Amino acid sequence: MNSEQGVDLWIHGVSVGEVMIGKVILKELWKIDPKIKVAFSTTTATGFRLAASEPKEKCFVFYFPLDFPWAVRRTFSYLHPKLVVLIETEIWPNFLAEASERKIPVLLCNARLSERTERWYKIFSWFMKPYLHQLSLILVTDDSEIERFVKVGFPPERIFRLGSMKFDVANYRSHTEVSLGWWTKVGWDAKNLVVLGGSTHRGEEDILLREFIKLRKHWPNLRLILAPRHAERAKEIKNLCDQFGLNSRLRSSLEKEMAPEGNFDILIVDSTGELRSLYEKADLVFVGKSLTAKGGQNFIEAAKAGKAIIVGPNMQNFKLLLNLFVDQRAIVMVQNKEEFSHHLKSLIAEEKTRKLLGERAKSLFLQNVGVGEKTAKILHGYLNFQQQQRQNFGEDRELKIQKSHVN
């Protein structure tokens, strides 16, 4: 990066989730203007690796500076950004003060408030409010978020609902996309009905295996994929299958096979980065961290695949998205193990209902894709405005110099 010339845009995303949103924005922004130079900061090693996959000639990746006045001042002086974009709610007082001092607009994109962040802002509103008013624009994900942002001190006249970029993230395709070349070695065919437990946490595999044992008596062609949130738990899950007397295989073991297997009922995914593609292979999906753990996991990739989705009651981290899908009857949310058992059996038995649920999920997904493109257009407008302002300033300054020479 040429530090004298600087960058057009500085994007900051804390970790993987926020960095993915940043990548969506860049993809759409470079469609408008491929010459835009970007600085992309993050705070985690995984976020850094993800951001570093962008073209180096257009995107300088670095770790976000500590929020000390001298540190942020030095970074701004090095980057010379025309515009700053913060993803979700990453706000630092000295950082905002420095941007304001330099008259650089700061936009908060895909803005959302977790319950914890909301409480924090309320407690320290006397301190944070002046800094929050230095934000030029706040683009929130849902109408219900506007009031919450206003209550904790954000300027109401600068808050607008644009929608959630999580749909665009699920729709994002990169050159590093994983393909399932090994799937033919599984040996399952169209006669098999496949249930997938995605991003499962401890305790949820036990529930799924017990249900599988009961259901297989009625549907012998039933198959199960278990994709734990933490792949290192795969051997633990394999031992659990063995205890139940179930025939299972680790996904990694299929690499050594020369021909399709087909003689096992449960596939345990001990790899990372393949869940999105595996959703395409399922007929019915349970999304984990929702029955035996709190918070939930993102179910939008399963919706994109057009699959019937079941989640438990603990979806605190995806409240707005869940409400959207529940309102449109595009997902099944159960309150306990008994309800899970009932709905799982019902959806396996009723193909028409299962397909209708998947169609609703996909339709709702498609209706909400496009926020990344809208965001990119807004950013491009800001960049154009900033460029025009600088040109006008340069012309005014030149005119004043000429006048002084005449006088």
Buried (B, 14 or more C-beta within 10 A) or exposed (E): BEEEEBBBBBBBBBBBBBBBBBBBBBBBBBEBEEEBBBBBBBBBEEBBEBBBBBEEEBBBBBEBBEBEEEBBBEBBEBBBBBBBBBBBBBBBBBBBBBBBEEEBBBBBBBBBBEEEBBEBBEEEEEEBBEBBEBBBBBBBBBEEBBEBBBBBBBBEEBBEBBBBBBBBBBBBEEEEEBEEEBBEBBBBEEEBBBBBBBBBBBEBBBBBBEBBEEBBEEBEEBBBBBBBBEBEBBEEBBEBBEEEEBEBBBBBBBEEBEEBBEEBBBBBBBBEEBBBBBBBBBBBBBBBBBBBBEEBBBBBBBBBBBBBBBBBBBBBBBBBBBBBBBEEEBBBBBEEBEBBBEBBBEBBEEEEEBBBBBBBBBBBBBEBBBBBBBBBEBBBEBBEEBEEEEEEEEEEEEEEEEEEEEE
